[in-house]
Amino acid sequence: MTPNLALNDPALVGALGGGAEIDDTGLVCYYKFDESTTAVPNSSQSTQSGGSNFDATASGATTGVTGHYGDCFSFDGVDDYMQCDISGGVNYSQWNFLKEAASWSMTYWLRRFNLTDSSRLWDQCYDGGATLANGTTNNISSGLVGNGNMMVTNNTAGRPIDIGYTSDYYKGDLWHFYVHVYDNSTTNGFNLMDNANLSSFSRGAAGLTGDNSGVDMTFFRTVGSGGEMSAEVQDWTFWNVAISQDNIDYLWNGGTGQGVYT
């Protein structure tokens, strides 16, 4: 399927309903968050799936919470977070597709209740609960910093991909559908909220290259201790391709939402 960038037009985006089916090519990792326990498996059935290497555990999260559709997980903003299970080289390096010279996408349904300084949706900048010092190579994170800006970054290169959000995009306690797509063939990307165009971004001159940071991938943590992100989440996908508008329409499903596999 063709990359979504060609269809990133306000006249088209958001006007479409759900696609007839989804093409899961490039779906590396899929967290459904509808499990009855805090074990969160990788539910991707794609031939490009990372398999059980991406399985995670949600520490302290509440399961079985009513979501936008079906069940979701709730993170309390105090000490709840999620972390990939497998430590060592496999877990560390398997996320490299998010920072190498390659295309990627992520989608998720999120209901956020707070935004603390340097909150993180996902983060590979931790070492035993403390952040790695600036200058440590190839840390990667998706941060919602105090002003609401979202970024995909590493400490060495600064902010090679800064997803220019404002606090309005994560304000309030309503459910929203978020999409971030980066197409390496053009070095450009874009953001959608509720299937409507928000903003675009591009890879900075420094680029995101090299290997992993040497620590586990975590979710819903913040830089430092305490003050984790308070939010409910469901159906979070990570792709190693720039996904198509058809796939986005399928997951949006006219605003009702639906999982990858129904």
Phi and psi in degrees as GROMACS dihedral restraints (atoms count N, CA, C in turn):
[ dihedral_restraints ]
;  ai    aj    ak    al  type     phi  dphi    fc
    3     4     5     6     1   -78.2    20    10
    4     5     6     7     1   149.9    20    10
    6     7     8     9     1   -59.0    20    10
    7     8     9    10     1   148.5    20    10
    9    10    11    12     1   -66.0    20    10
   10    11    12    13     1   -21.2    20    10
   12    13    14    15     1   -53.6    20    10
   13    14    15    16     1   -35.4    20    10
   15    16    17    18     1   -66.1    20    10
   16    17    18    19     1   -21.0    20    10
   18    19    20    21     1  -105.2    20    10
   19    20    21    22     1     7.6    20    10
   21    22    23    24     1   -78.7    20    10
   22    23    24    25     1    70.9    20    10
   24    25    26    27     1  -125.2    20    10
   25    26    27    28     1   125.8    20    10
   27    28    29    30     1   -54.5    20    10
   28    29    30    31     1   -25.5    20    10
   30    31    32    33     1   -72.9    20    10
   31    32    33    34     1   -21.4    20    10
   33    34    35    36     1  -106.2    20    10
   34    35    36    37     1   -47.3    20    10
   36    37    38    39     1   -66.1    20    10
   37    38    39    40     1   130.5    20    10
   39    40    41    42     1    92.9    20    10
   40    41    42    43     1   -17.4    20    10
   42    43    44    45     1   -88.6    20    10
   43    44    45    46     1    -9.5    20    10
   45    46    47    48     1   -98.2    20    10
   46    47    48    49     1   152.0    20    10
   48    49    50    51     1   -91.0    20    10
   49    50    51    52     1  -149.9    20    10
   51    52    53    54     1   -82.9    20    10
   52    53    54    55     1   138.2    20    10
   54    55    56    57     1   -69.2    20    10
   55    56    57    58     1   161.7    20    10
   57    58    59    60     1   -70.1    20    10
   58    59    60    61     1   -34.0    20    10
   60    61    62    63     1  -157.1    20    10
   61    62    63    64     1   168.7    20    10
   63    64    65    66     1  -112.7    20    10
   64    65    66    67     1   144.4    20    10
   66    67    68    69     1  -101.6    20    10
   67    68    69    70     1   110.4    20    10
   69    70    71    72     1   -90.0    20    10
   70    71    72    73     1    16.5    20    10
   72    73    74    75     1   -57.3    20    10
   73    74    75    76     1   125.9    20    10
   75    76    77    78     1    87.6    20    10
   76    77    78    79     1     2.9    20    10
   78    79    80    81     1   -78.5    20    10
   79    80    81    82     1    94.7    20    10
   81    82    83    84     1   -73.8    20    10
   82    83    84    85     1   -41.9    20    10
   84    85    86    87     1  -145.9    20    10
   85    86    87    88     1   137.9    20    10
   87    88    89    90     1  -141.6    20    10
   88    89    90    91     1   112.1    20    10
   90    91    92    93     1  -102.6    20    10
   91    92    93    94     1   117.8    20    10
   93    94    95    96     1   -82.5    20    10
   94    95    96    97     1   -35.9    20    10
   96    97    98    99     1    60.8    20    10
   97    98    99   100     1    32.3    20    10
   99   100   101   102     1  -114.8    20    10
  100   101   102   103     1    13.4    20    10
  102   103   104   105     1   -73.4    20    10
  103   104   105   106     1   157.3    20    10
  105   106   107   108     1   -87.4    20    10
  106   107   108   109     1   -12.8    20    10
  108   109   110   111     1  -119.0    20    10
  109   110   111   112     1   173.1    20    10
  111   112   113   114     1   -83.9    20    10
  112   113   114   115     1     5.4    20    10
  114   115   116   117     1   -76.5    20    10
  115   116   117   118     1   124.4    20    10
  117   118   119   120     1  -118.8    20    10
  118   119   120   121     1    97.6    20    10
  120   121   122   123     1   -78.0    20    10
  121   122   123   124     1   159.2    20    10
  123   124   125   126     1   -77.4    20    10
  124   125   126   127     1   114.2    20    10
  126   127   128   129     1   -98.2    20    10
  127   128   129   130     1    10.8    20    10
  129   130   131   132     1   -67.0    20    10
  130   131   132   133     1   132.9    20    10
  132   133   134   135     1  -105.2    20    10
  133   134   135   136     1     8.7    20    10
  135   136   137   138     1   -68.3    20    10
  136   137   138   139     1   152.6    20    10
  138   139   140   141     1   -67.7    20    10
  139   140   141   142     1   -15.3    20    10
  141   142   143   144     1   -97.1    20    10
  142   143   144   145     1     9.2    20    10
  144   145   146   147     1   -61.2    20    10
  145   146   147   148     1   142.8    20    10
  147   148   149   150     1   -79.5    20    10
  148   149   150   151     1    -4.1    20    10
  150   151   152   153     1    65.3    20    10
  151   152   153   154     1  -153.7    20    10
  153   154   155   156     1   -68.0    20    10
  154   155   156   157     1   -12.4    20    10
  156   157   158   159     1   -60.4    20    10
  157   158   159   160     1   -20.2    20    10
  159   160   161   162     1   -99.1    20    10
  160   161   162   163     1     3.3    20    10
  162   163   164   165     1   -59.1    20    10
  163   164   165   166     1   147.0    20    10
  165   166   167   168     1  -137.1    20    10
  166   167   168   169     1   168.1    20    10
  168   169   170   171     1  -128.8    20    10
  169   170   171   172     1   130.8    20    10
  171   172   173   174     1   -94.6    20    10
  172   173   174   175     1   112.6    20    10
  174   175   176   177     1   -85.2    20    10
  175   176   177   178     1   115.5    20    10
  177   178   179   180     1    83.2    20    10
  178   179   180   181     1    -9.4    20    10
  180   181   182   183     1   -66.9    20    10
  181   182   183   184     1   150.9    20    10
  183   184   185   186     1   -91.8    20    10
  184   185   186   187     1   127.2    20    10
  186   187   188   189     1   -99.2    20    10
  187   188   189   190     1   168.2    20    10
  189   190   191   192     1    68.2    20    10
  190   191   192   193     1    22.3    20    10
  192   193   194   195     1   -81.7    20    10
  193   194   195   196     1   140.9    20    10
  195   196   197   198     1   -66.6    20    10
  196   197   198   199     1   121.5    20    10
  198   199   200   201     1   -98.8    20    10
  199   200   201   202     1  -163.3    20    10
  201   202   203   204     1   -62.8    20    10
  202   203   204   205     1   -34.8    20    10
  204   205   206   207     1  -150.4    20    10
  205   206   207   208     1   134.5    20    10
  207   208   209   210     1    64.9    20    10
  208   209   210   211     1  -159.4    20    10
  210   211   212   213     1   -94.8    20    10
  211   212   213   214     1   159.8    20    10
  213   214   215   216     1  -144.3    20    10
  214   215   216   217     1   177.1    20    10
  216   217   218   219     1  -102.5    20    10
  217   218   219   220     1   148.8    20    10
  219   220   221   222     1  -121.0    20    10
  220   221   222   223     1   131.1    20    10
  222   223   224   225     1  -111.2    20    10
  223   224   225   226     1   129.3    20    10
  225   226   227   228     1   -82.5    20    10
  226   227   228   229     1    -7.6    20    10
  228   229   230   231     1    81.3    20    10
  229   230   231   232     1     4.5    20    10
  231   232   233   234     1  -109.4    20    10
  232   233   234   235     1   -61.7    20    10
  234   235   236   237     1  -142.6    20    10
  235   236   237   238     1    14.6    20    10
  237   238   239   240     1   -86.8    20    10
  238   239   240   241     1   140.8    20    10
  240   241   242   243     1  -163.6    20    10
  241   242   243   244     1   174.0    20    10
  243   244   245   246     1  -126.8    20    10
  244   245   246   247     1   147.5    20    10
  246   247   248   249     1  -144.7    20    10
  247   248   249   250     1   140.7    20    10
  249   250   251   252     1   -62.8    20    10
  250   251   252   253     1   145.4    20    10
  252   253   254   255     1   -79.1    20    10
  253   254   255   256     1   -37.2    20    10
  255   256   257   258     1   -89.8    20    10
  256   257   258   259     1   118.5    20    10
  258   259   260   261     1   -92.2    20    10
  259   260   261   262     1   168.8    20    10
  261   262   263   264     1    96.8    20    10
  262   263   264   265     1  -171.0    20    10
  264   265   266   267     1   -58.6    20    10
  265   266   267   268     1   -34.5    20    10
  267   268   269   270     1   -64.2    20    10
  268   269   270   271     1   -53.0    20    10
  270   271   272   273     1   -64.4    20    10
  271   272   273   274     1   -38.9    20    10
  273   274   275   276     1   -65.4    20    10
  274   275   276   277     1   -47.5    20    10
  276   277   278   279     1   -86.9    20    10
  277   278   279   280     1   -14.9    20    10
  279   280   281   282     1   -68.2    20    10
  280   281   282   283     1   -16.4    20    10
  282   283   284   285     1   -91.1    20    10
  283   284   285   286     1     5.9    20    10
  285   286   287   288     1   -60.3    20    10
  286   287   288   289     1   -22.7    20    10
  288   289   290   291     1   -62.2    20    10
  289   290   291   292     1   -19.6    20    10
  291   292   293   294     1   -78.5    20    10
  292   293   294   295     1   -10.8    20    10
  294   295   296   297     1  -133.6    20    10
  295   296   297   298     1    -9.5    20    10
  297   298   299   300     1   -76.2    20    10
  298   299   300   301     1   176.3    20    10
  300   301   302   303     1   -75.2    20    10
  301   302   303   304     1    74.6    20    10
  303   304   305   306     1  -151.3    20    10
  304   305   306   307     1   159.5    20    10
  306   307   308   309     1   -78.4    20    10
  307   308   309   310     1   154.7    20    10
  309   310   311   312     1  -157.5    20    10
  310   311   312   313     1   163.1    20    10
  312   313   314   315     1  -147.3    20    10
  313   314   315   316     1   155.0    20    10
  315   316   317   318     1  -145.8    20    10
  316   317   318   319     1   145.0    20    10
  318   319   320   321     1  -135.7    20    10
  319   320   321   322     1   151.2    20    10
  321   322   323   324     1  -167.9    20    10
  322   323   324   325     1   153.5    20    10
  324   325   326   327     1  -100.7    20    10
  325   326   327   328     1   129.1    20    10
  327   328   329   330     1  -139.7    20    10
  328   329   330   331     1   136.2    20    10
  330   331   332   333     1  -121.5    20    10
  331   332   333   334     1   104.4    20    10
  333   334   335   336     1  -100.0    20    10
  334   335   336   337     1   139.0    20    10
  336   337   338   339     1  -110.2    20    10
  337   338   339   340     1   -21.2    20    10
  339   340   341   342     1  -146.9    20    10
  340   341   342   343     1   165.0    20    10
  342   343   344   345     1  -142.5    20    10
  343   344   345   346     1    95.1    20    10
  345   346   347   348     1   -85.9    20    10
  346   347   348   349     1   163.6    20    10
  348   349   350   351     1   -59.5    20    10
  349   350   351   352     1   129.0    20    10
  351   352   353   354     1    62.4    20    10
  352   353   354   355     1    33.6    20    10
  354   355   356   357     1   -61.7    20    10
  355   356   357   358     1   152.8    20    10
  357   358   359   360     1  -128.8    20    10
  358   359   360   361     1   130.3    20    10
  360   361   362   363     1   -69.6    20    10
  361   362   363   364     1   -50.4    20    10
  363   364   365   366     1  -144.9    20    10
  364   365   366   367     1   154.4    20    10
  366   367   368   369     1  -158.2    20    10
  367   368   369   370     1   133.5    20    10
  369   370   371   372     1  -121.6    20    10
  370   371   372   373     1    47.4    20    10
  372   373   374   375     1  -120.1    20    10
  373   374   375   376     1    18.3    20    10
  375   376   377   378     1  -105.9    20    10
  376   377   378   379     1   149.3    20    10
  378   379   380   381     1  -142.7    20    10
  379   380   381   382     1    95.5    20    10
  381   382   383   384     1    66.0    20    10
  382   383   384   385     1    31.3    20    10
  384   385   386   387     1    93.4    20    10
  385   386   387   388     1   -15.1    20    10
  387   388   389   390     1  -104.6    20    10
  388   389   390   391     1   150.3    20    10
  390   391   392   393     1   -75.9    20    10
  391   392   393   394     1   147.5    20    10
  393   394   395   396     1   -72.5    20    10
  394   395   396   397     1   147.8    20    10
  396   397   398   399     1   -69.1    20    10
  397   398   399   400     1   152.1    20    10
  399   400   401   402     1   -56.4    20    10
  400   401   402   403     1   140.7    20    10
  402   403   404   405     1   102.0    20    10
  403   404   405   406     1   -18.8    20    10
  405   406   407   408     1   -70.2    20    10
  406   407   408   409     1   132.2    20    10
  408   409   410   411     1   -75.3    20    10
  409   410   411   412     1   140.7    20    10
  411   412   413   414     1    63.8    20    10
  412   413   414   415     1    32.6    20    10
  414   415   416   417     1   -68.0    20    10
  415   416   417   418     1   144.9    20    10
  417   418   419   420     1  -131.7    20    10
  418   419   420   421     1   145.1    20    10
  420   421   422   423     1  -158.5    20    10
  421   422   423   424     1   160.3    20    10
  423   424   425   426     1  -118.9    20    10
  424   425   426   427     1   102.3    20    10
  426   427   428   429     1  -106.0    20    10
  427   428   429   430     1   144.9    20    10
  429   430   431   432     1  -112.2    20    10
  430   431   432   433     1    91.9    20    10
  432   433   434   435     1   -77.0    20    10
  433   434   435   436     1   176.1    20    10
  435   436   437   438     1   -53.0    20    10
  436   437   438   439     1   -33.7    20    10
  438   439   440   441     1   -87.0    20    10
  439   440   441   442     1     3.9    20    10
  441   442   443   444     1    90.5    20    10
  442   443   444   445     1    -5.7    20    10
  444   445   446   447     1   -63.5    20    10
  445   446   447   448     1   140.3    20    10
  447   448   449   450     1  -111.1    20    10
  448   449   450   451     1   139.1    20    10
  450   451   452   453     1  -142.9    20    10
  451   452   453   454     1   152.7    20    10
  453   454   455   456     1  -114.0    20    10
  454   455   456   457     1   120.1    20    10
  456   457   458   459     1  -149.8    20    10
  457   458   459   460     1   169.1    20    10
  459   460   461   462     1  -135.1    20    10
  460   461   462   463     1   160.1    20    10
  462   463   464   465     1   -68.3    20    10
  463   464   465   466     1   -34.8    20    10
  465   466   467   468     1   -68.1    20    10
  466   467   468   469     1   -42.8    20    10
  468   469   470   471     1   -95.2    20    10
  469   470   471   472     1     4.0    20    10
  471   472   473   474     1    77.1    20    10
  472   473   474   475     1  -116.5    20    10
  474   475   476   477     1  -124.7    20    10
  475   476   477   478     1    72.3    20    10
  477   478   479   480     1   -65.1    20    10
  478   479   480   481     1   -28.1    20    10
  480   481   482   483     1  -128.1    20    10
  481   482   483   484     1   107.6    20    10
  483   484   485   486     1  -112.4    20    10
  484   485   486   487     1   115.8    20    10
  486   487   488   489     1   -88.1    20    10
  487   488   489   490     1    40.0    20    10
  489   490   491   492     1    16.7    20    10
  490   491   492   493     1    47.1    20    10
  492   493   494   495     1   -82.1    20    10
  493   494   495   496     1   164.8    20    10
  495   496   497   498     1  -120.9    20    10
  496   497   498   499     1   169.1    20    10
  498   499   500   501     1   -61.8    20    10
  499   500   501   502     1   -23.4    20    10
  501   502   503   504     1   -61.0    20    10
  502   503   504   505     1   -29.0    20    10
  504   505   506   507     1   -74.0    20    10
  505   506   507   508     1   -21.3    20    10
  507   508   509   510     1  -121.1    20    10
  508   509   510   511     1    24.9    20    10
  510   511   512   513     1   -89.7    20    10
  511   512   513   514     1   150.0    20    10
  513   514   515   516     1    86.2    20    10
  514   515   516   517     1   175.8    20    10
  516   517   518   519     1  -118.6    20    10
  517   518   519   520     1    34.7    20    10
  519   520   521   522     1   -98.9    20    10
  520   521   522   523     1   157.1    20    10
  522   523   524   525     1   -74.2    20    10
  523   524   525   526     1   134.9    20    10
  525   526   527   528     1  -137.8    20    10
  526   527   528   529     1   153.1    20    10
  528   529   530   531     1  -105.7    20    10
  529   530   531   532     1   121.8    20    10
  531   532   533   534     1  -114.2    20    10
  532   533   534   535     1   140.7    20    10
  534   535   536   537     1  -136.1    20    10
  535   536   537   538     1   133.5    20    10
  537   538   539   540     1  -130.3    20    10
  538   539   540   541     1   124.7    20    10
  540   541   542   543     1  -128.9    20    10
  541   542   543   544     1   131.1    20    10
  543   544   545   546     1  -123.8    20    10
  544   545   546   547     1   125.3    20    10
  546   547   548   549     1  -108.3    20    10
  547   548   549   550     1   108.7    20    10
  549   550   551   552     1   -68.9    20    10
  550   551   552   553     1   -20.7    20    10
  552   553   554   555     1   -67.1    20    10
  553   554   555   556     1   -23.8    20    10
  555   556   557   558     1  -114.6    20    10
  556   557   558   559     1    -7.2    20    10
  558   559   560   561     1    54.5    20    10
  559   560   561   562     1    30.1    20    10
  561   562   563   564     1  -125.7    20    10
  562   563   564   565     1   156.9    20    10
  564   565   566   567     1  -146.9    20    10
  565   566   567   568     1   177.4    20    10
  567   568   569   570     1  -151.0    20    10
  568   569   570   571     1   162.3    20    10
  570   571   572   573     1  -121.0    20    10
  571   572   573   574     1   139.6    20    10
  573   574   575   576     1  -123.9    20    10
  574   575   576   577     1   145.6    20    10
  576   577   578   579     1  -128.0    20    10
  577   578   579   580     1   126.4    20    10
  579   580   581   582     1    54.0    20    10
  580   581   582   583     1    40.3    20    10
  582   583   584   585     1    61.9    20    10
  583   584   585   586     1    27.5    20    10
  585   586   587   588     1  -123.3    20    10
  586   587   588   589     1   143.3    20    10
  588   589   590   591     1   -66.1    20    10
  589   590   591   592     1   129.6    20    10
  591   592   593   594     1  -107.8    20    10
  592   593   594   595     1   -53.4    20    10
  594   595   596   597     1  -165.9    20    10
  595   596   597   598     1   170.3    20    10
  597   598   599   600     1  -123.4    20    10
  598   599   600   601     1   164.7    20    10
  600   601   602   603     1  -150.6    20    10
  601   602   603   604     1   167.9    20    10
  603   604   605   606     1  -142.9    20    10
  604   605   606   607     1   159.3    20    10
  606   607   608   609     1   -73.3    20    10
  607   608   609   610     1   133.1    20    10
  609   610   611   612     1   -72.5    20    10
  610   611   612   613     1   169.9    20    10
  612   613   614   615     1   -61.8    20    10
  613   614   615   616     1   -32.2    20    10
  615   616   617   618     1   -68.7    20    10
  616   617   618   619     1   -35.1    20    10
  618   619   620   621     1    72.5    20    10
  619   620   621   622     1   166.5    20    10
  621   622   623   624     1  -114.4    20    10
  622   623   624   625     1   105.8    20    10
  624   625   626   627     1  -134.8    20    10
  625   626   627   628     1   172.4    20    10
  627   628   629   630     1    91.6    20    10
  628   629   630   631     1  -170.1    20    10
  630   631   632   633     1   -91.2    20    10
  631   632   633   634     1  -172.1    20    10
  633   634   635   636     1   -76.5    20    10
  634   635   636   637     1   173.2    20    10
  636   637   638   639     1   -83.0    20    10
  637   638   639   640     1   -11.6    20    10
  639   640   641   642     1    87.4    20    10
  640   641   642   643     1    19.1    20    10
  642   643   644   645     1  -136.7    20    10
  643   644   645   646     1   167.0    20    10
  645   646   647   648     1   -70.3    20    10
  646   647   648   649     1   153.4    20    10
  648   649   650   651     1   -80.5    20    10
  649   650   651   652     1   129.7    20    10
  651   652   653   654     1  -124.0    20    10
  652   653   654   655     1   163.2    20    10
  654   655   656   657     1  -133.7    20    10
  655   656   657   658     1   143.7    20    10
  657   658   659   660     1    62.6    20    10
  658   659   660   661     1    33.8    20    10
  660   661   662   663     1  -105.9    20    10
  661   662   663   664     1   177.0    20    10
  663   664   665   666     1  -129.8    20    10
  664   665   666   667     1   163.0    20    10
  666   667   668   669     1   -67.4    20    10
  667   668   669   670     1   125.1    20    10
  669   670   671   672     1    95.7    20    10
  670   671   672   673     1  -157.1    20    10
  672   673   674   675     1  -114.4    20    10
  673   674   675   676     1   150.0    20    10
  675   676   677   678     1    69.4    20    10
  676   677   678   679     1   176.3    20    10
  678   679   680   681     1    62.7    20    10
  679   680   681   682     1    39.1    20    10
  681   682   683   684     1   -65.5    20    10
  682   683   684   685     1   171.7    20    10
  684   685   686   687     1   -76.3    20    10
  685   686   687   688     1   131.1    20    10
  687   688   689   690     1   -94.9    20    10
  688   689   690   691     1   114.5    20    10
  690   691   692   693     1  -164.6    20    10
  691   692   693   694     1   161.0    20    10
  693   694   695   696     1  -112.4    20    10
  694   695   696   697     1   145.4    20    10
  696   697   698   699     1  -145.3    20    10
  697   698   699   700     1   148.8    20    10
  699   700   701   702     1  -155.0    20    10
  700   701   702   703     1   152.2    20    10
  702   703   704   705     1    49.2    20    10
  703   704   705   706     1    75.6    20    10
  705   706   707   708     1  -105.9    20    10
  706   707   708   709     1   123.8    20    10
  708   709   710   711     1  -119.6    20    10
  709   710   711   712     1   145.8    20    10
  711   712   713   714     1  -126.2    20    10
  712   713   714   715     1   129.4    20    10
  714   715   716   717     1  -124.6    20    10
  715   716   717   718     1   151.7    20    10
  717   718   719   720     1  -103.8    20    10
  718   719   720   721     1    26.6    20    10
  720   721   722   723     1  -139.2    20    10
  721   722   723   724     1   162.4    20    10
  723   724   725   726     1   -82.0    20    10
  724   725   726   727     1   107.9    20    10
  726   727   728   729     1   -72.6    20    10
  727   728   729   730     1   158.9    20    10
  729   730   731   732     1   -84.4    20    10
  730   731   732   733     1   162.1    20    10
  732   733   734   735     1   -63.3    20    10
  733   734   735   736     1   -32.4    20    10
  735   736   737   738     1   -58.4    20    10
  736   737   738   739     1   -44.1    20    10
  738   739   740   741     1   -65.2    20    10
  739   740   741   742     1   -40.8    20    10
  741   742   743   744     1   -63.0    20    10
  742   743   744   745     1   -44.1    20    10
  744   745   746   747     1   -60.7    20    10
  745   746   747   748     1   -38.7    20    10
  747   748   749   750     1   -61.6    20    10
  748   749   750   751     1   -47.5    20    10
  750   751   752   753     1   -70.5    20    10
  751   752   753   754     1   -35.1    20    10
  753   754   755   756     1   -67.8    20    10
  754   755   756   757     1   -43.6    20    10
  756   757   758   759     1    52.8    20    10
  757   758   759   760     1    48.2    20    10
  759   760   761   762     1    64.9    20    10
  760   761   762   763     1    19.1    20    10
  762   763   764   765     1    98.8    20    10
  763   764   765   766     1   -16.4    20    10
  765   766   767   768     1   -74.2    20    10
  766   767   768   769     1   -33.7    20    10
  768   769   770   771     1    80.7    20    10
  769   770   771   772     1   152.4    20    10
  771   772   773   774     1  -165.0    20    10
  772   773   774   775     1   158.7    20    10
  774   775   776   777     1   -75.3    20    10
  775   776   777   778     1   172.7    20    10
  777   778   779   780     1   -63.6    20    10
  778   779   780   781     1   -43.4    20    10
  780   781   782   783     1  -116.5    20    10
  781   782   783   784     1   118.8    20    10
